[in-house]
Amino acid sequence: MVTGVVAGAILGIALILLARSVRAESRIFSVALMLLPLVYVAFALAAREWDAAVLELALGAPFILAGALCLTFRTPISVVAIGLLWVIHAAYDISHDRLLVNSGVPGWYPLFCATLDMVVGFYVIWLASILPRGTAAFSSAAAPTGSDYRPAHPAVTAEPVHR
């Protein structure tokens, strides 16, 4: 149980660092949000539980659709929506066993995934709170370019801040 929490936190931090390093946070977090439900579908398919796979896909469809919408329409509210959806998916993970039976899901996975989801979700919500008003996305695509560009907050860049 503790291992799943620690591993989820480490992977969540690694995903954040990866997204920051390539300056594609909105794209990576939107695409990853779309992939989260598909892991449960894959577990069901691996266990040859076709009904569970269909139900997992149906329950995951809102995350897939919302991730696609946030990826397509990058607005200030989409940043907050992505963060909230990651946190909502954590609640889904925690309540997964009460929602449906999918024997393909390893016992450790829901807590692992919930921890990862909360780390990423709360990071994105925090990041949305420090973005300048009207910022449509939190990646380099929305940032000015050039050697004189300095972000409003050090968290929106992968470069170290030197004082």
Order of alpha helices (4+ residues) and beta strands (2+ residues): alpha-alpha-alpha-alpha-alpha
